[in-house]
């Protein structure tokens, strides 16, 4: 699920059988949740955020970059933006975990233009990263204030970079300001069709350099970033009771089926299923 799933919502959500999800309703930052699943949890999907998680009990299994991975208590799960993955229980006992979805832009605010940290295999045993992750993944009923969240992200960004093998002293290898101008432009009106020519003018960077820098700094392409902002708008509209076809058109998709395909690829479940889980 994307960070916007839990805006203004908290509490236990029954899914099926013993499965459940609890969403935090923090005043700051992205989505945090705690969940328990038996069997299959999510279909293969991608999102444009980091997923930072810790398994609390059981075996949390997922397929990532072509290999089956298994997360156990004591480690930190780090899924890179835009990487395809699924989620399922590794044993019949199921698994319980906490996870937070962190925008790459928030990590970039700390790193200031260095490459996004990548954790090989999606699981780290770094004690520094585990401690930073635990601060972010505190109890779902314990809110995180805005300043607290920023402090936590500072520690998390540096722990991610260290766990990925970075020195923290690498020269800037991308035009951070140009990519940020393009990102702000895309966020301003995601329902509108945008061309690379416009992004060139806004950013002051040629399209190929901008595309490379955007992927390096934010973990996804400009178009993919735009689609995710449209999906955020769809989620808000669906929760407000807007019919799916109307929500799709209002967010900038060509029709409901176009939106549904993108929604399922991004979150691992179709819009109707997502809405039924959120609605309880």
Secondary structure, 3 states (H helix, E strand, C coil): CCHHHHCCCCEEEECCCCCEEEECCCCCCCCEEEEEECCEEEEEECCCEEEEEEEEEECEEEEECCEEEEECCCCEEEECCCCCEEEEECCCCCEEEEEEEEEHHHHHHHHCCCCCCCCHHHEECCHHHHHHHHHHCCCCCCCCCHHHHHHHHHHHHHHHHHHCCCCCCCCCCCCHHHHHHHHHHHHHCCCCCCCHHHHHHHHCCCHHHHHHHHHHHHCCCHHHHHHHHHHHHHHHHHHCCCCHHHHHHHHCCCCHHHHHHHHHHHHCCCHHHHHHHHHC
